[in-house]
Amino acid sequence: MKSVLYLLILCFSINLFSQKKVLDHSDYDIWNTIQRETISPAGDFVMYSLEKGEKDQHTRIKDNKANLVFEHERSERGSFTYDGNYAIFTIKPWKDSIIEMKRRKVKKEKMPKDSIGIFNLKTKSLHKIGNIKSYQLPEKWSGYVAYTFQLEDKKKPDNTEKSKDSTQKDTTKTKKKPKVASDKTGYSLVIKNLKYSVEDTIHFVTNFCFAKEGRKLAYTTTGDEDDHNAGVFVLDLDNKITKQIFESHAKTKYAKLIFSDSGSQLGFVVDADTTKAFLRPNQVYTWNANNNQTELVVDNTSAPEGYRVSSDGSLSFSKDESRLYFGLALPHVVKDTTLLDEEIVNVEVWTYDEPRLYTVQEMQIENDQKKSFETVYHLNTKKLIQIASKAYPDARTANEGNGNFAFISNSKPYMLESQWTGKRASDVAIINVNTGEVKPAMKQFYGSVQMSPSGKYAFGYHPIDSTWYTYNLETSKYTELTKGKPFFDEMNDSPVEPRSYGSAGWTKNDASVILYDRYDLWEFHPETAVATKLTDGRPSKTSYRYVNLDPEQRYIDTSDKWLLTTFNETTKNSGYYEFNYKNKNGKQLLDGPYRYSNPQKARESGAVIFSRQSFQEFPNIRLSDLSFKKSTVISNANPQQANYNWGTAELVEWTSLDGIPLTGMLIKPENFDPNKKYPLLVNFYERSSDGLHNHRIPRAERSSINYSFYASRGYLIFNPDIHYRIGYPGESAFSCVMPGITSLIEKGFVDKDNIGTQGHSWGGYQIAYMVTKTDIFKAAESGAPVANMISAYGGIRWQTGLSRQFQYEHTQSRIGGTPWDYPQRYVENSPIFNIDKINTPLLIMHNDADGHVPWYQGIEFFTSLRRLGKPSWMLNYNGEPHWPLKMQNRKDFNIRMAQFFDHYLKAAPKPVWMESGVPAIEKGVNQGYELIDKE
């Protein structure tokens, strides 16, 4: 008898321990994401950070066999030095510690500062430097790091830690930094030699920068304790000679400081005026290392009439270092500072025909104040050419600043109509940057304008004609490359011209441009438009796309093999493909039921890191070469996933009520039993099935159900693709979703009496519409919905200040015209006019700082439901935008939504907040999560 009892207990125990966990909200905090993965120049090390629960990050370095070389807690933003000998990263205070210090009302200046970690990959030793403000590494050379700390900070002594390999010697010298106390502005700059751990400290620094290629560092300083030695300095790190190239006083401000790539030229913008005048007398200077001469380029007295030197415009040298580009600005709008608040008229004047709506102007005040007009100074000829101007305020130069031409444009004449068209035309001209000669090129042009790498052509996609074009800057020849060919979105179902599929880039010397159609790469001659198809993906519905493995390479090298990504529209499988341009042949390297990332290649070897993911597989980092025959899994971010009931993803097909074949995603629990019936959640937006192989970690989503979370808890999730008829978006959604649901019910495993739906924004609107037409849903969550298209048409997108008119006439809302053109369409598509037909309990989430959909739409929806006594709840996360972003609010939203669906679809007890709400007096105190046990 005892043995039988023992066997029963043993069997029960085995069953208990073999059963997987079900995801809960607390599990969000134990899931990792991978941040900032990078490969060393030689490909022998991989560095990345794991961020757990969106809190602290944890840096890891592994070798090419996935062995752990080094790790450090609460660290992030890792990068390798150019020579690959060191790894540098930022060490942050524990986030929980910061929260506790805030709770104790610790002052900001007493809060712990960041540190940097310097890990020597050869000696395996770690060197830490505490209390830093910022740091920089040279971009294309090695040996030094420069970092800053606040003058009032007492520097902690450098401390050196050993990695786990204790056999390595510690060669790092430690050194204390003095405390510096002063009322002077600036911070202390430390320039550290990484090899010898020798440091130089410079106080009262306001700006600094390394040259990209030359071994130089420039900095500006307000001087020493006695106000001596204020100005601009250049330190040559080869000969250790420091030169003062500009002398000024302690109150001088420097807006910009930049080297040419080689370090032989330096540019800077100076404001040496000691007064508090509103109009700042900025000056642009250059310094030449060859003759050690500093030259005034331009100031406000020598600037073109009606312009001043801008402190906000970009400052850069051309690649050949013969030109300096900087910005000019219009005169300041001078305010009368003698007026008191009670004397200032505070009125907005909205004008019917001004180019920008007043709300847009308000959002762009800072941009307008900082607007600059690109100008070039020819260093050899001492000639200044203003490129952009009031007539053509926008400019783009060519060939890394070396080009003889730039295109300039003006969209102001067409800004008004963009309020309702959603697109903006421009008048485009070409300017010779050597002479200043301006030649009009295109009038009221709607297309994008880009520059070919060598600067011979302007090119782009013209949506009105659905055509790619080139424009020869020398001859002014306009060539239509793809006229009459489908290089535009073949599945466009909005009342707007279709977009393009994009371009891969240009070949060397601007010989040809590579464009994409829906599936393939095509090579076009820029003058004759003669085209050659390079791939053949259309028969199999496989799209090919070029991968740029060298960020420094500005053109596609036809002498080398190309790496392409592949994606099959039917299976949603993806992979990598090798294309040989010389013989126009290729071969598939990888292909499978995964989503593959764009690989990142080591600079000095053929090693690459990449990831693959599926619904079941997390996108861990993998290391391989460009053959992809073998790969090493470097990271193992979430081993705990194996302990949880997860899910699977598959494609399902059905036909819409309009007779259109459709595809969607069906997510099933990992322990799915086809003989059981499951509650179903329907979540959709537009077309999402291409994301079949996306991995979805458990996390507090801002606007959607989390697929892994709900699958783990025994729900099915259906995400159907939608095909729209212009003018009838709500009916289109109904026509696509409803037969998709019924096709699943017919399979026998869907509990037809427990079906819910959830969506946000455009998805939220469609759900609000559908529940006026069907009672199939037992519960629905509708986030940020438009309930009334007529009132929404006249609303403002407060994040940008834009009118919402274009959205209904031409883009996502797909009405196709105005309320006075199609009044019936606006009524038929607005849930508010059929709200009395709703029988589905609704949870609405709409926040009062929503910058996309005016939150009064949620109010209209909720108050109408309330007026009719329909079961409904509305969540408003105060101060949050279109979705809750703060973690505590996202968690709250996910908890409430899960309780809502569990109650209606799983007969779970009702929580207090659904039974009696959360009174305003209890907001932020009592959440009402407690479940009511009616027994």
Buried (B, 14 or more C-beta within 10 A) or exposed (E): EEEEEEEEEEEEEEEEEEEBEEBBBEBBBEBBBBBBBBBBBBBBBBBBBBBBBBEBBBBBBBBBEBEEBBBBEBBBBBBBBBBBBBBBBBBBBBBEBBEEBEEEEEEEEEEBBBBBBBBBBEBBBBBBBBBBBBBBBBEEBBBBBBBBBBBEBBBBEBEBEBBEEEEBEBBBEEEEBEEBEEEBBBBBBBBBBBEEBEBBBBBBBBBBBBBBBBBBBBBBBBBBEEEEBBBBBBBBBEEEEBBBBBEBEBBBBBBBBBBBBBBBBBBBBBBBBEEEEEEBBBBBBBBBBEEEEBBEBBBBEEBBEEBBBBBBBEBBBBBEBBBBBBBBBBEEEEEEEEEEEEEEEEEEEEEEEEBBBEBBBEBBEEEEEEBBBBBBBBBEEEEBBBBBBEEBBBBBBBBBBBBBBBBBBBBBEBBBBBBBBBBEBBBBBBBBBBEEEBEEBBEEBBBEBBBBBBBBBBBBBBBEBBBBBBBBBEEEEEBBBBBEBEBBBEEEBBBBBBEBBEBBBBBBEBBBBBBBBBBBBBBBBBBEBEBEBBBEBBEEEBBBBBBBBEEEEBBBEBEEEBBBBBBBBEBBBBBBBBBEBEEEEBEEBBBEBBBBBBBBBBBEBEBBBBBBBBBBBBBBBBBBBBEBEEBBEBBEBBEEBEEBBBBBBEEBEBEBEEEBEBBBBBBBBEBBEEEEBBBBBBBBBBBBBBBBBBBBBBBBBBBBBBBBBBBBBBBBBBBBBBBBBBBBBBBBBBBBBBBBBEBBBEEEBBBBEBBBBBBBBBBBBBBBBBBBBBEBBBBBBBBBBBBBBBBBBEBBBBEEBBBBBBBBBBBBBBBBBBBEEBEEBBBBBBBBBBBEEBEBBBBBBBBBBBBBBBBBBBBBBBBBBEEEEBBBBBBBBEEBBBBBEEBEBBBBBBBBBBBBBBBBBEEBBBBBBBEEEBEEEEEEEEBBEEBEEEE
